[in-house]
Amino acid sequence: MRTTRTANDKIIKVKLKIAIYPIVEGMSGDYQIADHINLSSKAPALGFNPITDLYKDKNNPDAIIVACLKAGTRPNEEEIKVLQANGVKAYCYDLAEPVLYAAARNETVEAIGFVPKLPEAFEFYATSSGMKADSSKLDLAIAVSKVPCYYAASFTNNKVRAACVENNLAIYNSGKAVRALIANSGNANACTGTQGDLNDQKLRQAIASRFNIEPSEVLTASTGKIGVQLEIEQMLTRIKEAPQAQALDFAEAILTTDLVSKVYQSKNILGISKGSGMIHPNMKQATMLAFLFTDCKLKAFAGDEMQAKFRDCLQQAIELSFNSISVDGDTSTNDMVILVSSGQGPEIEAESFQDQLNQVCTELAKKIVLDGEGTTKLVELELEGLGNNELARKVARQVLNSALVKTAIFGNDPNWGRLVAALGQALAEHGLDADLNQVSLELLRQKLYQDAMPTEFDRDKLIAAMKQNKTISIKFKLAEGESVKVWSSDLSYDYVRINAEYFT
């Protein structure tokens, strides 16, 4: 992350790219953000004025003001009029908190807002079938392409798998093109026997009938409670009536215990995901769902070779992103990542597509961790000296899955002893040798341990820094060489409460 200084001597250290949703006509693409109005507590939207002085583009005449809303809410007609009268062009959900952390550190923010755009040939639909506790909330999301799509995917390695995973795998292994997917939230349709499989097939048939395609061209995804049969007849009725929708509608329709929707877009790829608990993805061929939409074609590839290349690109991206996160160490029955391309857009180099896919998947993965049940911190661990490989990621994720490490981070405690002990345990359990006399440990770039003993550091200053940062960076160096990065969350009182109150 680049660091510069502004005229007022604030450090420009925070760079953000967030989804924004317009309240004026004609907005598309990317916008620099000049300021925000924080309405995330749902305070009355009358008589407010922008109060921040945190943005690099504060005086940029082309930059816009956005409203920060509480997750799951949208401005009503009266609020929209007031927002527009005060120069607000769009609203968002991901800005207020990182900006407050930046303010605590006296740093300036450079923020870009993007209006999510569906790639060519795709349409979204969303509706409610009453599966959630609040029956008015969206719980069915549908994506349809006007043309057959290339299809790449990765699924959970859990031996207990939902009907949607099993049936999607059959389509995946057939190599056939796909045209649509439907995702429901509130019910995982897992451990539901032959009736669950039949219901999954009925969903595919309902989508096929509405959009005049074949059931074998339809993918399904379910997330929610395990062991409960779908209210299939009500779902089938609502599928017939589901209206066209935007990216935000699709994103909200797939949420379960999530607090926020998760949307990210690069130049050519739109990504939407969900997940907050039961997150320890292990996919080789997350509950965590991620859907990636593109209209790209890859230069120098066609037909089956194009399909194979998309699948190779997705697996590389997953290793660097979804397979590098963990919230609680539990792998879901329904985890899946799906990439579809209509091929109706630009032709780009495979290397450029891979870079974009890595970026989108990594940003979505971090959003999942940040929205982990009870999460107050995003923890990023870099492990150098074991190579850039699956085993190194397993060791790094095991360190961050330590309950003692997680609780230390939650308590803003720079407890190097817990970290070093967790590393030693992970190395031992994976049968790895390392010269622990050469190991060094940094937390927020402050060295805490080296040459088999703690270093001197200002504990109070580091505690204050931990309180002022949402993201806690940790680095272990075992030797010179390649490194991996993994992400996890802390362990708070709320995590225990949320999961103690969650019943199947």
Secondary structure as UniProt FT lines:
FT   STRAND          4..5
FT   TURN            7..8
FT   STRAND          11..19
FT   STRAND          21..22
FT   TURN            25..26
FT   STRAND          29..39
FT   TURN            40..41
FT   TURN            56..59
FT   TURN            61..62
FT   STRAND          64..69
FT   TURN            71..72
FT   HELIX           77..85
FT   TURN            86..87
FT   STRAND          88..92
FT   HELIX           96..104
FT   TURN            105..106
FT   STRAND          107..115
FT   TURN            120..121
FT   STRAND          122..127
FT   TURN            135..136
FT   STRAND          140..156
FT   HELIX           163..174
FT   STRAND          178..187
FT   HELIX           193..211
FT   HELIX           215..217
FT   STRAND          218..225
FT   HELIX           232..241
FT   STRAND          244..245
FT   HELIX           247..253
FT   STRAND          262..265
FT   STRAND          269..274
FT   STRAND          289..294
FT   STRAND          297..298
FT   TURN            299..300
FT   HELIX           303..320
FT   HELIX           322..324
FT   STRAND          325..326
FT   STRAND          336..341
FT   STRAND          347..348
FT   HELIX           350..370
FT   TURN            373..374
FT   STRAND          378..384
FT   HELIX           390..401
FT   HELIX           403..410
FT   TURN            411..412
FT   HELIX           416..429
FT   TURN            430..431
FT   HELIX           436..438
FT   STRAND          440..443
FT   TURN            444..445
FT   STRAND          446..450
FT   TURN            451..452
FT   STRAND          453..454
FT   HELIX           459..467
FT   STRAND          471..477
FT   STRAND          483..489
FT   HELIX           493..500
//
